[in-house]
Amino acid sequence: MLAEAAQMLRSGGLVGFPTETVYGLGADATNPQAIERLNQVKGRPPEKPYSWHVHSVEQLRELVGEIPPLAQQLIKAFWPGPLTIVMPTKRGVVGFRLPDHPVARAFLRACTVPVVAPSANRSGSAPPTDAKEVVAALDGDVDCLLDSGPTKLGRESTVVEIVDGRLEIRREGAIPRATVLNVMG
C-alpha cells in the first residue's frame, strides 16, 4: 500500500497519512499542479507556505545544504518528533518536520520526492486525528488514505523559526514552549 500511495503522490495526487500529531495531506513539493490542487482542497491562499516533511536528517541536508547550529540543536533534542523548524535554505525560508510515526516515515521514504503536508482538513477546521475524520473533512478530495488508527498526540506540531541566529516560537503545539526554551538554554 505504501508503494501505491507514493506513486499516487508522485503522479500529482493528494495522499492522507498519519503522523504522531495529526493526519497530514501530502503533495509533491516539486509539482506546481499538485500544490495548486492542495490549495484548492484546503481552501488556502497560494501565498501561505507549507511545511516540508522529511524521512531523515540526511534528506534534510540534501534539501538545505548547511543546517544552522540552532536547528542542529533542536533536531538533536526533538527529532523525530512534533517540531517544525523554519529555517533559511537555498529555496528561501522553509519549515521542515521529521515525524515520529513509522507509517509516515516509510511513506515519505517511498515517495522519493520532497513532500509538503499540512493537516488533512479544510483551512479553519480542526485537524483530523484519525482516518474517519480525514474522510469526513475532505469528502472525496483525497486520492489515497493511509489509515493507521488514531494519532498518538492529537495536537499539531510546535513551530519554531530561526531568524538572524535566534529562535522564535511561531506556534505552541505538542511540545510546550517551556520545554523548547529549556532545551535551548
C-alpha positions as CSV (number, residue, x, y, z in Angstrom):
1,M,0.0,0.0,0.0
2,L,2.9,2.4,0.8
3,A,4.3,2.0,-2.7
4,E,0.9,2.7,-4.3
5,A,0.4,5.7,-2.1
6,A,3.9,7.1,-3.0
7,Q,3.2,6.5,-6.7
8,M,-0.1,8.3,-6.4
9,L,1.7,11.3,-4.8
10,R,4.5,11.3,-7.5
11,S,1.7,11.4,-10.1
12,G,0.2,14.6,-8.7
13,G,-2.3,13.0,-6.3
14,L,-3.0,14.0,-2.7
15,V,-2.4,11.4,0.0
16,G,-3.6,11.4,3.6
17,F,-1.2,9.9,6.0
18,P,-0.8,9.6,9.8
19,T,1.8,11.3,11.9
20,E,2.2,11.2,15.7
21,T,0.4,14.6,15.9
22,V,-2.5,14.7,13.3
23,Y,-3.2,13.3,9.8
24,G,-1.4,15.1,7.0
25,L,-2.4,15.7,3.4
26,G,0.7,15.1,1.3
27,A,1.5,16.5,-2.1
28,D,4.7,16.5,-4.2
29,A,6.5,19.7,-3.3
30,T,8.1,19.9,-6.7
31,N,4.8,19.7,-8.7
32,P,3.1,23.1,-9.1
33,Q,-0.2,21.5,-10.2
34,A,-0.3,19.3,-7.1
35,I,0.4,22.3,-4.9
36,E,-2.4,24.3,-6.7
37,R,-4.8,21.4,-6.1
38,L,-3.7,21.2,-2.5
39,N,-4.5,24.9,-2.1
40,Q,-8.0,24.3,-3.6
41,V,-8.8,21.3,-1.4
42,K,-7.5,23.1,1.7
43,G,-9.2,26.4,0.8
44,R,-5.9,28.1,1.5
45,P,-4.3,31.1,-0.2
46,P,-1.4,30.3,-2.5
47,E,1.0,32.7,-0.8
48,K,0.7,30.8,2.5
49,P,3.6,28.3,2.7
50,Y,3.5,24.6,3.6
51,S,6.0,22.8,5.7
52,W,8.0,20.0,4.1
53,H,8.0,16.6,5.7
54,V,11.3,14.6,5.5
55,H,12.0,11.0,6.3
56,S,15.5,11.6,7.7
57,V,18.1,14.3,8.7
58,E,20.1,13.1,5.7
59,Q,17.2,14.1,3.4
60,L,17.0,17.5,5.1
61,R,20.7,18.0,4.4
62,E,20.1,17.3,0.8
63,L,17.4,19.9,0.7
64,V,19.0,22.7,2.6
65,G,22.8,22.2,2.4
66,E,24.1,23.6,5.7
67,I,21.9,23.2,8.8
68,P,22.2,26.2,11.1
69,P,23.6,25.5,14.6
70,L,20.4,26.3,16.4
71,A,18.5,23.9,14.1
72,Q,21.1,21.2,14.8
73,Q,20.4,21.6,18.5
74,L,16.7,21.4,18.0
75,I,17.0,18.4,15.7
76,K,19.1,16.6,18.3
77,A,16.6,17.3,21.1
78,F,13.3,16.8,19.3
79,W,13.6,14.8,16.0
80,P,11.9,12.7,15.1
81,G,9.0,14.4,16.7
82,P,6.3,17.0,16.8
83,L,8.6,20.0,15.9
84,T,8.5,22.0,12.7
85,I,11.7,24.1,12.2
86,V,11.5,27.1,9.9
87,M,15.0,28.0,8.6
88,P,16.7,29.7,5.6
89,T,17.5,27.4,2.7
90,K,18.6,27.6,-0.9
91,R,14.9,27.9,-1.8
92,G,14.1,30.7,0.7
93,V,12.7,30.2,4.2
94,V,11.1,26.8,4.6
95,G,9.6,24.8,7.5
96,F,10.7,21.2,7.9
97,R,9.4,18.4,10.1
98,L,10.6,14.8,10.7
99,P,7.5,12.9,12.0
100,D,7.9,10.3,14.7
101,H,5.5,7.8,13.1
102,P,6.6,4.6,11.4
103,V,4.0,4.7,8.6
104,A,4.7,8.4,7.9
105,R,8.5,7.8,7.7
106,A,8.1,4.8,5.5
107,F,5.7,6.6,3.2
108,L,7.9,9.7,3.0
109,R,10.9,7.5,2.1
110,A,8.9,5.7,-0.6
111,C,7.9,9.0,-2.2
112,T,11.5,9.8,-3.3
113,V,10.4,13.5,-3.8
114,P,10.0,16.2,-1.2
115,V,6.5,16.2,0.4
116,V,4.5,19.2,1.6
117,A,2.0,18.1,4.2
118,P,-0.4,20.4,6.0
119,S,-3.1,18.9,8.2
120,A,-5.7,16.8,6.2
121,N,-8.6,19.2,6.7
122,R,-10.1,22.3,5.2
123,S,-8.5,25.5,6.4
124,G,-10.0,26.7,9.6
125,S,-11.3,23.3,10.7
126,A,-10.0,21.1,13.4
127,P,-7.1,18.9,12.3
128,P,-8.1,15.2,12.0
129,T,-6.7,12.7,14.4
130,D,-7.9,9.6,12.7
131,A,-8.7,8.4,9.1
132,K,-12.5,8.7,9.6
133,E,-12.1,12.4,10.3
134,V,-10.0,12.8,7.1
135,V,-12.7,11.3,5.1
136,A,-15.4,13.4,6.7
137,A,-13.3,16.6,6.3
138,L,-12.2,16.1,2.7
139,D,-15.3,14.4,1.3
140,G,-13.6,12.6,-1.6
141,D,-10.9,15.1,-2.3
142,V,-8.1,12.8,-1.1
143,D,-6.8,10.3,-3.7
144,C,-5.4,7.8,-1.2
145,L,-5.5,7.5,2.5
146,L,-3.1,5.5,4.7
147,D,-5.2,4.5,7.8
148,S,-3.1,3.8,10.9
149,G,-5.7,4.4,13.5
150,P,-5.8,7.4,15.9
151,T,-2.8,9.6,16.2
152,K,-0.8,9.4,19.4
153,L,-0.7,13.1,20.3
154,G,-3.8,14.6,18.7
155,R,-2.3,18.1,18.6
156,E,-0.4,19.9,15.8
157,S,3.4,20.3,15.9
158,T,5.1,23.2,17.6
159,V,6.6,25.6,15.0
160,V,9.8,27.4,15.6
161,E,11.7,29.7,13.3
162,I,15.4,30.6,13.2
163,V,15.7,34.3,12.4
164,D,19.1,36.0,12.3
165,G,20.7,33.3,14.6
166,R,17.9,33.4,17.2
167,L,14.9,31.2,17.9
168,E,11.3,32.4,17.7
169,I,8.3,30.2,18.6
170,R,5.6,30.7,16.0
171,R,3.1,28.2,17.3
172,E,2.9,26.2,20.5
173,G,1.8,22.7,19.8
174,A,2.6,19.3,21.0
175,I,5.9,20.4,22.6
176,P,5.3,23.1,25.2
177,R,7.0,26.5,24.8
178,A,8.8,26.0,28.1
179,T,10.3,22.7,27.0
180,V,11.7,24.2,23.8
181,L,13.2,27.1,25.7
182,N,14.6,24.9,28.4
183,V,16.5,22.8,25.8
184,M,17.8,25.9,24.1
185,G,19.1,27.2,27.5
